[in-house]
């Protein structure tokens, strides 16, 4: 199967789009053309649809998606941060190419860090796969633009039917319920 490349502004973005399930290809193509989905690794032209998404990559995509969708509403955008006196994480220095987005998300309070009062969140762990619950904790507040609802494990079990509900951190219950709604 010949690989299909997605292009944006005349440059090739993904050379592995054919590995993306057919029903999703059009959406991935569109998001890449908008500049939201970017290669998972700098210098490579891969979307890597069958690989886990890292925390770094998801943070970059979330930042770009929010600012693209709200390009006409400055109050809804997340500002990139290139210089700061207090980096949110010890493992994301200002020289990191994703620092502006990750720091911006942390300063906006969307990623738990010492800036949000969580003194235990000193490391971002950029190359670790993002978990479902972390993905929801970062994404849902941007979707809803309001505080997360109160929820408990029974609410999650009754509404979602997750077999692994007992393994979900209680911090994510509200995000899961809000995402369902």
KEDRENGU-953468 format. One line per field, with one value per residue (C-alpha): residue number from 1; residue in one letter; x, y, z. Coordinates in steps of 0.1 Angstrom, whole numbers, plus 5000, padded with zeros to 4 digits. Example, Ala and Ser with C-alpha at 12.3 -4.5 7.8 and 13.67 -1.06 7.14 Angstrom:
<nodes>
lumfi <- (1 / 2)
kolnu <- (a / s)
X <- (5123 / 5137)
Y <- (4955 / 4989)
Z <- (5078 / 5071)
</nodes>
This chain:
<nodes>
lumfi <- (1 / 2 / 3 / 4 / 5 / 6 / 7 / 8 / 9 / 10 / 11 / 12 / 13 / 14 / 15 / 16 / 17 / 18 / 19 / 20 / 21 / 22 / 23 / 24 / 25 / 26 / 27 / 28 / 29 / 30 / 31 / 32 / 33 / 34 / 35 / 36 / 37 / 38 / 39 / 40 / 41 / 42 / 43 / 44 / 45 / 46 / 47 / 48 / 49 / 50 / 51 / 52 / 53 / 54 / 55 / 56 / 57 / 58 / 59 / 60 / 61 / 62 / 63 / 64 / 65 / 66 / 67 / 68 / 69 / 70 / 71 / 72 / 73 / 74 / 75 / 76 / 77 / 78 / 79 / 80 / 81 / 82 / 83 / 84 / 85 / 86 / 87 / 88 / 89 / 90 / 91 / 92 / 93 / 94 / 95 / 96 / 97 / 98 / 99 / 100 / 101 / 102 / 103 / 104 / 105 / 106 / 107 / 108 / 109 / 110 / 111 / 112 / 113 / 114 / 115 / 116 / 117 / 118 / 119 / 120 / 121 / 122 / 123 / 124 / 125 / 126 / 127 / 128 / 129 / 130 / 131 / 132 / 133 / 134 / 135 / 136 / 137 / 138 / 139 / 140 / 141 / 142 / 143 / 144 / 145 / 146 / 147 / 148 / 149 / 150 / 151 / 152 / 153 / 154 / 155 / 156 / 157 / 158 / 159 / 160 / 161 / 162 / 163 / 164 / 165 / 166 / 167 / 168 / 169 / 170 / 171 / 172 / 173 / 174 / 175 / 176 / 177 / 178 / 179 / 180 / 181)
kolnu <- (x / x / x / x / x / x / x / x / x / x / x / x / x / x / x / x / x / x / x / x / x / x / x / x / x / x / x / x / x / x / x / x / x / x / x / x / x / x / x / x / x / x / x / x / x / x / x / x / x / x / x / x / x / x / x / x / x / x / x / x / x / x / x / x / x / x / x / x / x / x / x / x / x / x / x / x / x / x / x / x / x / x / x / x / x / x / x / x / x / x / x / x / x / x / x / x / x / x / x / x / x / x / x / x / x / x / x / x / x / x / x / x / x / x / x / x / x / x / x / x / x / x / x / x / x / x / x / x / x / x / x / x / x / x / x / x / x / x / x / x / x / x / x / x / x / x / x / x / x / x / x / x / x / x / x / x / x / x / x / x / x / x / x / x / x / x / x / x / x / x / x / x / x / x / x / x / x / x / x / x / x)
X <- (5000 / 5014 / 5016 / 4995 / 5011 / 4992 / 5004 / 5001 / 5013 / 5031 / 5051 / 5046 / 5033 / 5025 / 5038 / 5020 / 4984 / 4975 / 4979 / 4951 / 4917 / 4898 / 4869 / 4893 / 4917 / 4897 / 4896 / 4933 / 4940 / 4919 / 4934 / 4969 / 4961 / 4949 / 4982 / 4966 / 4980 / 5018 / 5043 / 5048 / 5086 / 5103 / 5120 / 5099 / 5068 / 5049 / 5015 / 5021 / 4985 / 4992 / 5016 / 5008 / 5005 / 5030 / 5021 / 5043 / 5026 / 4991 / 4999 / 5011 / 4980 / 4957 / 4974 / 4972 / 4936 / 4923 / 4941 / 4930 / 4893 / 4893 / 4915 / 4888 / 4884 / 4916 / 4900 / 4897 / 4932 / 4961 / 4992 / 5024 / 5051 / 5087 / 5102 / 5093 / 5109 / 5091 / 5091 / 5062 / 5083 / 5119 / 5121 / 5108 / 5134 / 5127 / 5150 / 5126 / 5107 / 5074 / 5081 / 5058 / 5028 / 5033 / 5042 / 5012 / 4988 / 5003 / 5000 / 4964 / 4958 / 4950 / 4980 / 4985 / 5018 / 5034 / 5019 / 4984 / 4994 / 5003 / 5038 / 5040 / 5038 / 5073 / 5080 / 5060 / 5073 / 5070 / 5079 / 5055 / 5023 / 4993 / 4966 / 4929 / 4922 / 4950 / 4938 / 4903 / 4917 / 4935 / 4909 / 4875 / 4880 / 4887 / 4856 / 4832 / 4848 / 4833 / 4843 / 4841 / 4810 / 4812 / 4812 / 4821 / 4829 / 4792 / 4784 / 4812 / 4801 / 4764 / 4770 / 4800 / 4800 / 4839 / 4851 / 4882 / 4864 / 4881 / 4915 / 4905 / 4919 / 4891 / 4905 / 4893 / 4857 / 4844 / 4862 / 4848 / 4812 / 4816 / 4830 / 4800 / 4776)
Y <- (5000 / 5033 / 5058 / 5089 / 5122 / 5150 / 5184 / 5218 / 5249 / 5228 / 5207 / 5171 / 5165 / 5127 / 5099 / 5071 / 5082 / 5049 / 5033 / 5053 / 5036 / 5047 / 5063 / 5086 / 5095 / 5125 / 5140 / 5134 / 5150 / 5180 / 5185 / 5183 / 5208 / 5232 / 5227 / 5211 / 5176 / 5177 / 5149 / 5130 / 5136 / 5167 / 5161 / 5130 / 5130 / 5105 / 5106 / 5071 / 5062 / 5028 / 5041 / 5055 / 5093 / 5109 / 5136 / 5160 / 5153 / 5155 / 5188 / 5203 / 5191 / 5204 / 5238 / 5240 / 5228 / 5252 / 5282 / 5273 / 5268 / 5301 / 5321 / 5348 / 5349 / 5360 / 5356 / 5318 / 5313 / 5299 / 5321 / 5304 / 5311 / 5314 / 5332 / 5327 / 5331 / 5299 / 5269 / 5246 / 5215 / 5205 / 5183 / 5208 / 5236 / 5268 / 5254 / 5225 / 5230 / 5223 / 5245 / 5274 / 5251 / 5230 / 5260 / 5279 / 5250 / 5248 / 5286 / 5284 / 5258 / 5230 / 5209 / 5202 / 5216 / 5235 / 5266 / 5253 / 5245 / 5208 / 5206 / 5169 / 5177 / 5188 / 5167 / 5166 / 5133 / 5144 / 5111 / 5089 / 5078 / 5099 / 5080 / 5082 / 5099 / 5125 / 5132 / 5139 / 5160 / 5183 / 5183 / 5185 / 5219 / 5234 / 5217 / 5228 / 5261 / 5256 / 5237 / 5199 / 5183 / 5163 / 5126 / 5093 / 5058 / 5048 / 5075 / 5063 / 5027 / 5035 / 5059 / 5044 / 5008 / 5008 / 4974 / 4991 / 5020 / 5011 / 5018 / 5053 / 5081 / 5099 / 5132 / 5122 / 5113 / 5148 / 5150 / 5116 / 5126 / 5160 / 5142 / 5119 / 5148)
Z <- (5000 / 4990 / 5019 / 5015 / 5025 / 5041 / 5031 / 5046 / 5029 / 5003 / 5028 / 5036 / 5071 / 5074 / 5053 / 5072 / 5069 / 5052 / 5086 / 5101 / 5100 / 5069 / 5088 / 5106 / 5077 / 5065 / 5100 / 5106 / 5072 / 5080 / 5115 / 5100 / 5073 / 5100 / 5118 / 5149 / 5144 / 5140 / 5136 / 5168 / 5166 / 5153 / 5119 / 5111 / 5089 / 5110 / 5127 / 5141 / 5145 / 5161 / 5187 / 5222 / 5222 / 5246 / 5271 / 5251 / 5218 / 5233 / 5251 / 5218 / 5200 / 5227 / 5227 / 5189 / 5188 / 5214 / 5198 / 5163 / 5173 / 5192 / 5168 / 5167 / 5205 / 5223 / 5257 / 5250 / 5238 / 5258 / 5256 / 5247 / 5273 / 5261 / 5291 / 5328 / 5362 / 5373 / 5349 / 5358 / 5355 / 5362 / 5331 / 5305 / 5303 / 5284 / 5256 / 5250 / 5217 / 5234 / 5265 / 5252 / 5249 / 5280 / 5302 / 5287 / 5296 / 5331 / 5336 / 5324 / 5352 / 5328 / 5336 / 5373 / 5384 / 5413 / 5396 / 5404 / 5440 / 5434 / 5449 / 5440 / 5402 / 5397 / 5366 / 5334 / 5320 / 5284 / 5268 / 5288 / 5272 / 5282 / 5301 / 5293 / 5326 / 5322 / 5286 / 5300 / 5329 / 5304 / 5276 / 5293 / 5310 / 5276 / 5261 / 5289 / 5300 / 5335 / 5367 / 5365 / 5382 / 5413 / 5408 / 5425 / 5414 / 5415 / 5390 / 5367 / 5369 / 5364 / 5334 / 5317 / 5327 / 5329 / 5342 / 5355 / 5373 / 5406 / 5389 / 5379 / 5401 / 5419 / 5406 / 5371 / 5380 / 5373 / 5339 / 5329 / 5337 / 5320 / 5289 / 5288 / 5290)
</nodes>
